[in-house]
Amino acid sequence: MTSSESAFVLKSQKMPSDKPEMVVAISPVIRMAI
């Protein structure tokens, strides 16, 4: 996982109530990228 991806994940986890559906949609993409 690249540093930008991990930073995005950390940011998403900090504000899960902001766009939870976006985080859920992006999770499989991040998993494929790893």
Secondary structure as UniProt FT lines:
FT   HELIX           3..14
FT   TURN            16..18
FT   HELIX           20..33
//
